[in-house]
Structure formats: structure tokens, C-alpha cells
Amino acid sequence: MSAISDHLPDRTARGWALLQSQRADLAEREFRSALSDNPDDASALSGLALTLSILDRDTDAREAATATIRIAPELPLGHAVLAMAEQALRRPKIALPSIETAIRLDPHNAWYRGIKARTLMDLDRRQEALDTAEHGLSLDPEDGLCLSVRSIALVRLNRTGDAVEGARRSLALEPESPYAHATLGQTLLMQGKTKAAAEHFREALRRKPDLEIARQGLLHTLRARLVIYRLFLWWLSFCTRMPSRVVTIAIVAIFFLPSIMRGVSAAYPALGDAVLVLRILLAVFVLLTWAAVPIFNGLLLLTRDGRLLLSRTEQLWAAATLSAVVLAFGFLGASYLPNVGDELSEVFGRAALSAALLLIPLGAASTFADESAAGRWFTRGAVVAFLALFAHWTVVGGSTFVFLALTGFWLALLLPIFRNRGTT
């Protein structure tokens, strides 16, 4: 670092020194000061891009990286940071060519291999990600990013024993790294060891309070105190570890199960009650694929840890989703009251189904609440539209609406699965 700094302008050199000392906020000032003196300082621009990426200001980082490439296309760091920014903005297909360019310009950089491996994981190309991470480790056996992605890839390839061993090795090499703690927490969580995972997530948050992957991991461990959520977590873990074709077969099987159950019930009337219970459980399972997280977040609002960990947006949608659950059970109970007439009982029954189906748009809204402004307005509009439809159907009924709602109900199983398959 010092050898490089000797050939840089003073402010640029100070910026790199501060960045190396993990003082990104101060490094940003120095890089911007250097650029005010010389807007074409490629080293300052690339340093600024990297700093902004570290500060999770991904849109700004992308702009700075693009400017770096425009001025110095031969500089691999600009391409690497552009890939990091695109990846953080959930555009891995766009990120991949950029990081491949960086590797072509500097084929002996292990960190670039780690970025590529993480991008391949986002594209669900697990074996390629593992091979890329191991190639990076052959260049630098102590590269933290390659070790981390290798552990996650091994989990996704159902080699959890190797994954935990790799994560522990990464932590041994970087015991102060919050990312190493978070990675080990993730691998332990996938093994169902929630208490041990929680310890590492807490340690990661102690060292870096804004580390989102650790916050979400700790929330998973808190929700997993309830048995039903552990079953849901097992399903997500299954979808994460299994190949795409296996998950597709499982989805198709679940989609056709209600028809199969109806056929069994018609052929064997004695099994009617058992089939009905299974169909109800299956419907609850599908609902939970959308709404499990906000529902259990609502229960976490009753705990001190939950209130501290959940963001204001998560608290809002958790309260709304839990309210829909309470309304569904409330209306269902009211429909069975002894003094309620048949007509009012039918209205209460429709209202209960309406509140239950409302979990789908509420789950979608909570999922995409922190996305782009367009995404937020779309989900809000979806919730309002569902509310209007549910209110209308509760009062007047209508078989067409029931058919459309139940079709969407089953198709809603698809998106949460593929949404969770690409995360690292």
C-alpha cells in the first residue's frame, strides 16, 4: 500500500490509507477532495467507487465505477466495483460480464474471483461458483470472500459438513471479521443449529451493526423458536439445497395435489374427513410460503429483541399481516356462533376467507417494501385492489372471484421459492 501511495497525489493516497484502515466515511472525503482538484484522477475515482460500495450506496458506487471505466478502461478495479454494485442492486446477469473483464485484466487477483463466485451464486450456478471460489483460494488461501462463498456454495450443494469446516476456517483466519461470523452463522442455521448460529449473528452485529445478512439471520433464529417456523425454514433450506429440477417437480406435485385429493375423496368416501384435513394443511402451507415471515415478525413484536431488530417498515407490515390472521380466525369463529343465522354465517365465512387470502398481497408487500419506489407503489396498489375485491366478494359472493383467488393462491407458491434461491 505504501509503495503505491508514494506515486499518488497526497489526498488520493490519504483516501486509500483511510480505506485500508476501515474508515470509509473519511476516505470518501479525501477522494472527493482529490477529484475536485483533478476530476480525471482514475485512482481517486476507483477509490471513491469502492468506498461507496462499502458504505452500501450502490447506485452512487455504480456511477463512480462507470466514470472510472470511462476514464481508465484498463483499470480492473473499476470493472470489479461496477460488478459489485450491479450485484448489490440484484442484477447479477449484468454484473457477470463486468467482473469477467476485471479478471481478464488481472487474472491473479483472488478477490475478483470471489466477486465472480458470489455473482454465480446469485445466478444459481452453484458448481461454477464453487470452482471459481476454489480457483481464487488457489491464488490466495486466506481470501475471506472466496472462503465465504465457498462455504455457501457447499451448503447449496448439500455438503454442509464441508461448508461448516470452511466457514470455521474463514473465521479462524479473520476472527475480527463480521462477515466471517455471519457466514458461519448461515451455515449453522442451514444445519438447524439455531442457538449456535444466533451467537455468531450477534457477534457479527456487534462488530458491524448495519450488516443486513446478520440481522436477517438473527431474525430467522428468533422465529425458529416456534416449531411451525422451523418447518417453514426446513422447506426454504430444501429449496436452497436441491437442484432446480427437483424443486420444479416438488412445485408441480404440490400444485396437482388438491385435484388428486379430490379424486381420492370421491373414490373412497370414508377418507373424506382425512383428505379435508390434508387439503386445509396444504392450503395453510402455501399461505405460509408468502406470509410466514411477516406473521412471525408480528409475534416478534411482542419481544424486546424483535422490536430492536425489526425495521419500522418490517414492523408495519408485520402488524398488518398479523391483523389479517386475527381477523380470519375471528370471522371464522363468528360464523360458528350458535345464535348466528345462516345468511350472516355465510357472510362471516366469506369474510374469513377474504382475510386469509389477503395474506398473499400483504406478504408480497412486506417482501418488496424496501425495493424500488415503483415496487413499493405496485405492492401498495395490489393490497388496495385485493381489499376492494375482498370487500365486494364478502358482501355479494361470486364463484369466478373464488376461482381466480384460489388459482393465484397456488401460483403464489412459485415466487417465494425462486426469490430465496438466489440469495447468498
C-alpha distance (Angstrom), angle and dihedral (degrees) to the residues before:
residue distance angle dihedral
M1 . . .
S2 3.79 . .
A3 3.78 91.6 .
I4 3.79 90.2 54.8
S5 3.80 92.6 44.1
D6 3.81 91.2 57.2
H7 3.80 88.9 67.9
L8 3.82 96.9 46.2
P9 3.81 131.8 83.3
D10 3.79 111.7 -92.8
R11 3.80 97.4 -106.3
T12 3.80 93.0 45.8
A13 3.80 90.7 49.3
R14 3.81 90.8 49.0
G15 3.80 89.6 49.9
W16 3.80 92.0 54.3
A17 3.79 91.5 45.7
L18 3.81 91.1 51.9
L19 3.79 91.1 46.6
Q20 3.79 90.4 51.9
S21 3.82 87.8 51.1
Q22 3.84 88.9 54.7
R23 3.82 93.3 -112.7
A24 3.77 96.0 129.3
D25 3.81 96.7 161.6
L26 3.81 91.9 58.0
A27 3.80 91.5 41.4
E28 3.81 89.5 57.4
R29 3.81 90.7 57.4
E30 3.80 92.7 51.4
F31 3.79 93.8 47.3
R32 3.81 91.5 48.9
S33 3.79 90.4 48.5
A34 3.81 89.9 51.1
L35 3.80 90.7 49.9
S36 3.80 91.6 50.0
D37 3.82 86.4 60.5
N38 3.80 94.9 41.3
P39 3.83 117.8 12.3
D40 3.82 90.0 -171.8
D41 3.81 95.5 58.6
A42 3.82 98.4 127.3
S43 3.80 93.3 -171.0
A44 3.81 91.7 54.1
L45 3.80 91.3 45.3
S46 3.80 93.5 50.2
G47 3.81 89.8 45.5
L48 3.80 90.2 50.9
A49 3.80 90.9 49.0
L50 3.80 91.4 51.3
T51 3.81 91.5 45.9
L52 3.80 92.5 51.5
S53 3.80 89.8 49.0
I54 3.81 90.5 52.3
L55 3.81 88.6 49.9
D56 3.85 88.9 53.3
R57 3.80 92.4 -117.2
D58 3.75 90.8 134.2
T59 3.80 100.6 166.9
D60 3.81 90.9 52.5
A61 3.81 89.9 45.0
R62 3.80 90.3 53.8
E63 3.81 91.1 52.1
A64 3.81 92.2 49.0
A65 3.82 92.2 46.5
T66 3.80 91.0 49.3
A67 3.81 89.6 51.4
T68 3.80 89.6 49.5
I69 3.81 91.5 53.0
R70 3.80 90.7 48.0
I71 3.82 91.3 54.6
A72 3.83 99.4 34.9
P73 3.83 112.3 16.0
E74 3.81 89.3 170.1
L75 3.83 91.5 63.9
P76 3.84 107.9 98.7
L77 3.82 95.3 -160.5
G78 3.81 92.0 66.9
H79 3.81 91.1 56.3
A80 3.81 91.3 44.8
V81 3.81 94.2 51.8
L82 3.81 90.6 45.8
A83 3.81 87.6 54.8
M84 3.82 90.8 49.1
A85 3.80 91.3 50.7
E86 3.81 94.2 47.7
Q87 3.79 89.7 47.4
A88 3.81 91.9 50.6
L89 3.81 88.1 50.2
R90 3.82 87.7 55.2
R91 3.79 96.1 -108.9
P92 3.82 102.2 122.5
K93 3.80 94.7 156.5
I94 3.80 89.3 60.2
A95 3.81 92.0 42.1
L96 3.81 95.3 55.0
P97 3.85 99.0 69.3
S98 3.82 90.4 48.0
I99 3.80 95.1 54.0
E100 3.79 90.8 43.6
T101 3.81 87.9 55.9
A102 3.82 90.1 50.9
I103 3.82 90.1 51.2
R104 3.80 91.3 48.4
L105 3.81 89.4 53.5
D106 3.82 93.3 45.0
P107 3.82 110.1 18.6
H108 3.81 94.4 171.8
N109 3.83 97.2 60.7
A110 3.83 110.4 109.5
W111 3.81 93.5 -167.4
Y112 3.81 91.2 60.3
R113 3.81 88.5 52.7
G114 3.80 88.2 52.6
I115 3.81 91.4 53.2
K116 3.80 90.2 49.8
A117 3.81 91.1 48.1
R118 3.81 91.0 51.9
T119 3.82 90.1 48.7
L120 3.80 90.7 51.2
M121 3.81 89.0 51.3
D122 3.79 89.2 55.1
L123 3.81 87.4 53.5
D124 3.85 89.8 50.6
R125 3.81 91.3 -117.3
R126 3.78 91.9 137.7
Q127 3.79 103.7 167.2
E128 3.80 91.7 46.4
A129 3.80 89.2 49.6
L130 3.81 91.0 51.6
D131 3.82 91.9 47.8
T132 3.81 91.2 48.7
A133 3.81 92.6 48.6
E134 3.80 91.3 49.4
H135 3.81 89.9 48.8
G136 3.80 87.5 54.1
L137 3.80 90.7 49.6
S138 3.80 89.7 52.3
L139 3.82 86.0 60.2
D140 3.81 94.4 42.8
P141 3.83 117.0 7.5
E142 3.82 90.3 -165.0
D143 3.81 99.8 51.5
G144 3.81 104.3 134.1
L145 3.81 97.1 -154.3
C146 3.80 93.8 50.9
L147 3.81 90.7 48.0
S148 3.79 91.1 49.1
V149 3.80 95.8 48.5
R150 3.80 90.6 43.7
S151 3.81 89.9 57.0
I152 3.80 92.7 48.7
A153 3.81 92.0 46.4
L154 3.80 90.5 51.4
V155 3.81 90.0 52.3
R156 3.80 90.8 50.7
L157 3.80 88.9 49.1
N158 3.82 88.6 53.4
R159 3.81 93.6 -110.8
T160 3.79 95.8 123.8
G161 3.81 95.8 155.3
D162 3.80 91.6 59.3
A163 3.80 89.4 42.4
V164 3.82 94.4 57.0
E165 3.80 91.0 45.1
G166 3.81 90.2 52.1
A167 3.80 92.5 46.4
R168 3.82 91.1 51.0
R169 3.78 89.5 49.4
S170 3.80 90.2 51.3
L171 3.80 90.3 50.7
A172 3.81 91.7 48.3
L173 3.81 89.6 54.6
E174 3.82 93.5 45.4
P175 3.83 107.3 24.7
E176 3.80 91.6 163.6
S177 3.80 94.3 51.8
P178 3.81 115.1 109.3
Y179 3.81 88.6 -160.4
A180 3.81 91.3 57.9
H181 3.82 90.2 52.1
A182 3.80 91.2 47.2
T183 3.81 92.2 49.6
L184 3.81 92.1 50.9
G185 3.81 88.6 47.0
Q186 3.80 90.1 53.7
T187 3.79 94.1 50.5
L188 3.82 91.9 47.5
L189 3.81 90.4 48.0
M190 3.80 90.3 53.8
Q191 3.82 87.5 54.1
G192 3.79 90.3 53.1
K193 3.82 93.5 -111.1
T194 3.78 94.3 133.8
K195 3.81 98.5 163.0
A196 3.81 94.0 53.3
A197 3.80 90.2 42.7
A198 3.81 91.1 52.1
E199 3.82 91.1 55.3
H200 3.79 91.8 56.3
F201 3.81 93.6 43.6
R202 3.82 89.7 52.1
E203 3.80 90.6 49.2
A204 3.80 90.7 49.5
L205 3.81 90.6 51.5
R206 3.79 91.3 47.2
R207 3.79 89.3 57.1
K208 3.81 95.6 38.5
P209 3.84 112.6 16.7
D210 3.82 93.5 -172.0
L211 3.83 96.2 53.1
E212 3.80 100.5 127.6
I213 3.80 97.4 -166.2
A214 3.82 89.8 57.0
R215 3.81 93.0 46.2
Q216 3.79 91.9 51.4
G217 3.80 90.9 44.9
L218 3.79 91.9 52.5
L219 3.81 90.0 48.7
H220 3.81 88.5 53.5
T221 3.81 90.4 53.4
L222 3.81 91.7 49.6
R223 3.80 92.5 49.8
A224 3.81 90.0 46.1
R225 3.82 89.4 68.8
L226 3.80 84.2 85.4
V227 3.81 116.2 73.8
I228 3.81 95.2 -138.4
Y229 3.80 91.5 55.9
R230 3.81 90.4 50.0
L231 3.80 87.3 57.9
F232 3.80 89.5 51.3
L233 3.82 89.9 47.6
W234 3.80 89.1 51.4
W235 3.81 89.2 54.6
L236 3.81 91.9 51.3
S237 3.79 89.7 46.7
F238 3.80 89.5 51.0
C239 3.81 91.6 50.8
T240 3.80 90.2 47.9
R241 3.80 96.2 49.9
M242 3.79 101.2 38.9
P243 3.82 124.2 82.5
S244 3.80 116.5 -100.4
R245 3.81 93.7 -106.7
V246 3.82 92.0 55.0
V247 3.81 91.5 51.1
T248 3.82 90.0 47.1
I249 3.82 90.8 52.8
A250 3.82 90.0 49.0
I251 3.81 91.2 51.0
V252 3.81 92.9 49.0
A253 3.82 90.3 47.9
I254 3.81 91.6 51.4
F255 3.81 90.8 47.3
F256 3.81 92.5 55.3
L257 3.80 96.8 39.1
P258 3.84 95.0 90.6
S259 3.84 90.8 55.7
I260 3.78 91.0 47.5
M261 3.81 90.5 48.8
R262 3.81 91.7 50.5
G263 3.83 89.1 52.1
V264 3.80 91.7 49.7
S265 3.81 90.8 48.3
A266 3.81 91.7 50.6
A267 3.80 93.2 47.1
Y268 3.80 95.1 44.2
P269 3.83 109.5 30.6
A270 3.81 91.0 -179.1
L271 3.81 88.5 68.3
G272 3.81 92.7 53.2
D273 3.80 96.4 106.6
A274 3.82 93.7 45.9
V275 3.80 91.4 48.7
L276 3.80 90.5 49.4
V277 3.80 91.0 53.4
L278 3.81 90.7 49.2
R279 3.81 91.5 49.5
I280 3.80 90.9 51.1
L281 3.81 91.4 49.1
L282 3.80 90.4 48.9
A283 3.81 91.0 50.4
V284 3.80 90.3 50.2
F285 3.81 89.7 49.8
V286 3.81 92.4 52.6
L287 3.79 90.7 48.4
L288 3.79 90.0 51.1
T289 3.81 91.9 54.8
W290 3.80 85.2 68.7
A291 3.76 104.7 27.9
A292 3.82 107.6 28.4
V293 3.79 95.0 97.4
P294 3.84 97.8 49.8
I295 3.83 91.8 40.3
F296 3.78 93.2 53.5
N297 3.79 90.0 40.4
G298 3.80 84.7 59.3
L299 3.80 89.7 55.9
L300 3.82 89.3 47.9
L301 3.81 88.1 58.8
L302 3.81 85.3 73.0
T303 3.82 90.3 62.5
R304 3.79 130.4 69.6
D305 3.83 94.0 -130.0
G306 3.79 91.1 50.2
R307 3.80 94.0 51.9
L308 3.81 90.4 49.5
L309 3.81 95.4 48.0
L310 3.80 101.0 41.0
S311 3.78 117.6 84.7
R312 3.81 119.8 -130.1
T313 3.81 90.3 -104.2
E314 3.81 91.9 50.8
Q315 3.81 90.4 48.2
L316 3.81 91.0 51.7
W317 3.79 95.4 51.6
A318 3.80 92.0 40.1
A319 3.81 90.6 55.9
A320 3.82 91.6 46.6
T321 3.82 93.4 48.6
L322 3.79 93.9 45.7
S323 3.82 88.5 49.6
A324 3.82 89.3 55.7
V325 3.82 89.7 52.7
V326 3.81 91.3 50.0
L327 3.81 91.0 48.1
A328 3.82 91.8 49.1
F329 3.79 92.7 53.4
G330 3.82 91.6 40.4
F331 3.82 93.8 54.1
L332 3.81 91.1 42.4
G333 3.79 90.9 53.4
A334 3.81 91.5 45.8
S335 3.81 90.8 54.0
Y336 3.82 89.5 61.8
L337 3.79 97.3 48.2
P338 3.83 110.3 125.7
N339 3.80 97.1 -128.5
V340 3.82 95.7 49.7
G341 3.79 115.4 105.8
D342 3.81 123.1 -128.0
E343 3.80 94.3 -104.4
L344 3.82 94.8 49.9
S345 3.81 90.7 42.2
E346 3.82 89.0 56.5
V347 3.81 90.8 51.0
F348 3.80 90.7 50.1
G349 3.82 89.6 49.2
R350 3.81 91.9 52.4
A351 3.79 89.9 46.7
A352 3.83 90.2 52.9
L353 3.81 91.5 51.5
S354 3.81 90.1 46.0
A355 3.80 91.8 53.5
A356 3.82 91.0 47.0
L357 3.81 93.6 50.1
L358 3.79 89.1 47.0
L359 3.82 86.2 71.7
I360 3.82 88.5 76.8
P361 3.84 97.8 63.3
L362 3.80 91.1 35.6
G363 3.80 89.5 53.2
A364 3.81 90.2 48.3
A365 3.79 91.5 48.2
S366 3.80 92.3 50.6
T367 3.80 90.8 47.9
F368 3.79 95.5 52.6
A369 3.81 98.1 30.8
D370 3.82 92.5 109.1
E371 3.80 95.5 43.7
S372 3.79 127.4 95.9
A373 3.79 122.6 -41.7
A374 3.81 89.5 -106.7
G375 3.80 90.2 53.9
R376 3.80 92.1 49.5
W377 3.82 92.8 50.6
F378 3.80 90.7 46.4
T379 3.80 93.6 53.4
R380 3.80 92.4 45.0
G381 3.79 89.5 51.1
A382 3.81 90.4 48.7
V383 3.80 91.2 53.1
V384 3.82 92.0 49.3
A385 3.82 91.2 47.5
F386 3.81 92.0 50.0
L387 3.79 90.7 47.7
A388 3.81 90.6 53.7
L389 3.81 92.6 47.1
F390 3.79 92.8 46.5
A391 3.80 92.3 48.8
H392 3.81 90.5 50.5
W393 3.80 94.6 46.3
T394 3.82 93.2 44.7
V395 3.80 89.3 58.9
V396 3.81 103.3 36.4
G397 3.83 104.6 16.9
G398 3.80 122.3 -147.6
S399 3.81 131.6 -169.0
T400 3.84 94.5 -143.7
F401 3.78 91.2 61.0
V402 3.81 91.0 48.6
F403 3.82 90.3 52.3
L404 3.82 92.8 49.3
A405 3.80 93.0 44.5
L406 3.79 94.1 49.4
T407 3.82 91.7 45.9
G408 3.79 89.4 53.6
F409 3.78 87.9 43.8
W410 3.81 91.4 62.9
L411 3.79 96.4 37.8
A412 3.81 87.8 52.9
L413 3.80 86.7 74.3
L414 3.79 90.4 73.2
L415 3.80 104.0 62.2
P416 3.81 100.5 51.9
I417 3.79 89.8 51.2
F418 3.78 95.3 53.3
R419 3.81 91.5 37.4
N420 3.82 89.6 60.1
R421 3.82 96.4 41.4
G422 3.78 94.6 70.4
T423 3.78 100.9 50.3
T424 3.79 122.9 104.6
